[in-house]
Amino acid sequence: MPANVKIVAVLAPKVGKADALEALLRGMLEPSRAEPGNLRYDLWQEASAGRFILDELYVDQAAVNSHRATGHFQSYLGKIEELAERLVLVGHPVDIG
């Protein structure tokens, strides 16, 4: 049985790029949520440091691969390096409720 895939991305805006980063991330919400195999795609912001947190959940690795092949994700990849420093964590379930 395929296992869910959890992705958490922490994005720290580069100097002067916070508004552009937020706009890019907000633009990812609707198309990502509409993808088959996407169970969650939420945007959070850390109150103290202003970093953004993407909380994503997919039904399986195939859904992640499909997400990464979309036009909106490819556009995001073309812009993100100039806007933010990022850390991406990919997890697979061990014991979830």
C-alpha positions as CSV (number, residue, x, y, z in Angstrom):
1,M,0.0,0.0,0.0
2,P,1.4,3.4,-0.9
3,A,2.5,5.6,2.0
4,N,1.6,9.3,2.4
5,V,4.4,11.8,1.9
6,K,4.7,14.9,4.2
7,I,6.8,17.9,3.0
8,V,7.6,20.8,5.3
9,A,9.4,23.7,3.7
10,V,10.8,26.6,5.7
11,L,11.5,29.7,3.6
12,A,13.3,32.7,5.0
13,P,12.9,35.7,2.7
14,K,16.0,37.4,1.5
15,V,16.4,41.1,2.3
16,G,13.7,43.2,0.7
17,K,12.0,40.1,-0.8
18,A,9.3,39.2,1.8
19,D,6.4,40.6,-0.1
20,A,7.5,38.9,-3.4
21,L,8.0,35.6,-1.6
22,E,4.6,35.8,0.0
23,A,3.0,36.5,-3.3
24,L,4.8,33.6,-4.9
25,L,3.8,31.2,-2.1
26,R,0.1,32.4,-2.1
27,G,0.0,31.8,-5.9
28,M,1.0,28.2,-5.3
29,L,-2.0,27.5,-2.9
30,E,-4.9,27.1,-5.2
31,P,-3.3,25.1,-8.0
32,S,-1.5,22.8,-5.6
33,R,-4.6,22.1,-3.5
34,A,-6.5,21.2,-6.7
35,E,-3.9,18.5,-7.8
36,P,-5.0,14.9,-7.6
37,G,-3.2,13.2,-4.8
38,N,-2.8,16.4,-2.7
39,L,-4.2,16.1,0.8
40,R,-2.9,19.3,2.3
41,Y,-1.1,22.4,1.1
42,D,-1.1,25.1,3.8
43,L,0.9,28.3,4.2
44,W,2.0,29.4,7.7
45,Q,4.2,32.3,8.8
46,E,6.4,32.2,11.9
47,A,5.5,35.2,14.0
48,S,8.9,36.1,15.4
49,A,11.2,35.6,12.4
50,G,8.8,36.2,9.5
51,R,9.8,32.9,7.9
52,F,7.1,31.1,5.9
53,I,6.3,27.4,6.4
54,L,4.7,25.3,3.7
55,D,2.9,22.2,5.1
56,E,2.2,19.7,2.4
57,L,0.7,16.2,2.4
58,Y,0.4,13.9,-0.6
59,V,-1.2,10.4,-0.9
60,D,2.1,8.9,-2.2
61,Q,5.4,9.6,-3.9
62,A,3.7,9.5,-7.3
63,A,1.5,12.5,-6.3
64,V,4.7,14.4,-5.2
65,N,6.3,13.6,-8.5
66,S,3.2,14.9,-10.3
67,H,3.2,18.1,-8.2
68,R,6.9,18.7,-9.1
69,A,6.2,18.3,-12.8
70,T,3.4,20.9,-12.9
71,G,3.8,24.3,-14.5
72,H,3.2,26.2,-11.3
73,F,5.9,24.2,-9.4
74,Q,8.4,24.7,-12.3
75,S,7.6,28.5,-12.2
76,Y,8.1,28.5,-8.5
77,L,11.5,26.7,-8.9
78,G,12.6,29.4,-11.3
79,K,11.9,32.2,-8.8
80,I,12.5,30.8,-5.3
81,E,16.3,31.0,-5.2
82,E,16.3,34.8,-5.7
83,L,13.6,35.3,-3.0
84,A,14.4,33.0,-0.1
85,E,16.7,30.7,1.7
86,R,14.9,27.4,2.1
87,L,15.0,24.1,4.0
88,V,12.8,21.3,2.7
89,L,12.1,18.2,4.9
90,V,10.4,15.2,3.3
91,G,8.9,12.6,5.6
92,H,7.3,9.2,5.4
93,P,4.9,7.9,8.1
94,V,6.3,5.9,10.9
95,D,3.5,6.0,13.4
96,I,0.7,8.5,12.8
97,G,-2.8,8.8,14.2
